[in-house]
Amino acid sequence: MRTSGRPDDGQDDGAGEGTGGGRQWARADATRQALLTAAQRVFADRGYDGAGIAEIVERSGISVGSLYHHYGGKAGLYVALWEELTTEQERSAAQAVATARKTGETDPIALFIAGARAYLRVCWERREAARLFHGGEGPSGSSLMRRSRAQRWIAQNTKLLHGASDPAPAGRAGQVLSLVLTTVIGEAGREIATAESETEAAEIIDEVCRILIRLAR
């Protein structure tokens, strides 16, 4: 029985009864999500450097022991939020490209634009999280993490635009074009995340897609 008054932290190691294992996983999931939600709000309010574990724990209603158990500390929370956002962006873009292909679209530029538009929509839908990663703050090693992800993203876009299984056959010009287009999308994501309304965000997305088409052709 819990006596602390805090939500269950998911660390109950008893076997439970019936679907106890499933309930335990659900509780652990709820614990992790509560911690991530609180961390995102504290990072947004204080910045990464100014954010404190105590405030994250207080806002989440989860014990400090659970925070360290699941994430190892403030840096782990930051990385988890970043991975959650980038995974959603990549998944949304990939699904949009796959859907376009299923409708018969074969033009690489049209497929690229479909993925870019989906990516940018996530920047608006997850704008509070997206804003966290545009200021340059973060734990040691986070800039390297972002650069590594950007390089992978550029390589994926090169393959999509040039229909190659390996970006190398696209040549230097093709790789530079992918770099330029990917950079435009990244910078546009920053503007979309700080837009004042959904209408403004949609207008930015439309204009960015028009610019990408002109650059790509």
Secondary structure by P-SEA (a helix, b strand, c coil): ccccccccccccccccccaaaaaaaaaaaaaaaaaaaaaaaaaaacccccccaaaaaaaacccaaaaaaccccaaaaaaaaaaaaaaaaaaaaaaaaaaaaaaccccaaaaaaaaaaaaaaaaaaaaaaaaaaaacccccaaaaaaaaaaaaaaaaaaaaaccccccccccaaaaaaaaaaaaaaaaaaaaaaacccaaaaaaaaaaaaaaaaaaac
